[in-house]
Amino acid sequence: MKTLILSSLFFLCAVSFAQETPCSKGNCQNGYGFYYNKETGDVYHGFYKNGLYNGVGYSQNKTSDYYYSNFKEGKPDGFTVYDEGEGRTSGLFEKGIKIGDHIREVRSPQGFSRELISYDQGQVLSRNTFTPQDIADATCISGDCFDDYGIYFQNNTIISGKFENGRFTYGEMMHIETKTSDFFMPPVETEQHTPYFKFSITMTDNGANEAAYISVGPKADGQYILVNMKQNNFVGALFKDNQLVERY
């Protein structure tokens, strides 16, 4: 698991929310910037192009709704991890509009549970909840782990996501022993060198390290941001082949 190693590089940088100008750090036109508007409550921590959110970033509004995404022209796009007040959710966006199946974490006394929410151009088509009853190793413990949504358990890892012909296409991998979770949509097997967006969360004694970045295979390779709300840490970076190139 690379996230803990990467995030340990960054715990020297905190952002003040008492700035006079909204762009309190970096370059909010082109490159990395941190934006906080005291009047609207809007926060953006990530990369810009021509003054718009463009690239890996984290946005949050005054009601604490948040989005980790590879933004395009100011809007969440592609595989995105977000929370609009109902729990952490992952799924696909197209120009800021929800499409396809989204997977929501359900906070339930029954234990691990997920809700599958199906969208068509931002409109909810259906909602179905999946709660495993019996957990056995190397088995599909809920749903359909071959050609639909399913929850699979193997080697202390819970895989919750969409499957096609038995292949994991997107969702979450929760690693129980290391207290980490990875959310991603991997490239198809013939495109293992294709960059893709990844979100990882690691629980520590100093709060949750939440990292969003571009990955090639298992390695960070491109834009990278880290958020730790408990420590008020917001850090941006560039990586090449899992090596730190620049920190903002």
Secondary structure, DSSP 8 states (H G I E B T S, - for coil): --HHHHHTT-TT-B--S--SSSEEEE-SSSEEEEEE-TTT--EEEEEEETTEEEEEEEEE-TT--EEEEEEBTTB--EEEEEESSS--EEEEEETTEEEEEEEEE---TTSS-EEEEEEETTEEEEEEEE--SS--TTEEEEE-TTTSEEEEEETTEEEEEEEETTEEEEEEEEETTTTEEEEE----GGGTTS-EEEEEEEEETTEEEEEEEEEETTEEEEEEEEEETTTTEEEEEEEETTEEEEE-
